[in-house]
């Protein structure tokens, strides 16, 4: 399976607490709910498209618990996201969660090294193992070079504080983006699909002038 990270981010790459003011107040975060004014039928359709490509969902414990509290209450059979989260195979990374605490549809607790566990899961047949939210887990998998696809919904808002998808200290990487997969929605939200092209270093180049002509070299 491919491993994808699917998440909502602000212009400054904050991914903490997009859905409500009290969704995730850890470390004094008081700017939650920043995504909601920018959602639309078009952005909901993009998210549905993410889940249509999933065979299993991979979450960190905190995101798992927050999602379970909300999505377990959504019983509309026509809601694709609710159907996926309530009924499809989920994996939750935790060293302390019991099987009883993980009771939410078919869920398996990954208690060992998450990098080794994810490497093993990626070898299974299927389309995608999808990470949703799960800031710390996403960062760990990025630094290990395990992420194959990033799907981001970028809201036109600068939050200014909070946990960031690409925060300082991470492993550098260069990405490619397909214009056929990335679109600007009517309300200004950007749906961006990225694939790591090189992890561990940033591709660099230089601008130069030769005989009065501006050019660049990589």
Buried (B, 14 or more C-beta within 10 A) or exposed (E): BBBBBBBBBBEBBBBBBBBEBEBBEEEEBEBBEBBEEBBEEEBEEBBEBBBEBBBBBBBBBBBBBBBBEEBEEEEEEEBBBBBBBBEBBBBBBBEEBEEEBBEBBEBBBBBEEBBEBBEEBBEEEEEBBBBBBBBBBBBBBBBBBBBBBBBBBBBEBEBEEBBBBBEEEEEEBBBEEEEEBBEEBEBEBBBBBBBBEEBEEEEEEEEEEEEEEEEEEE
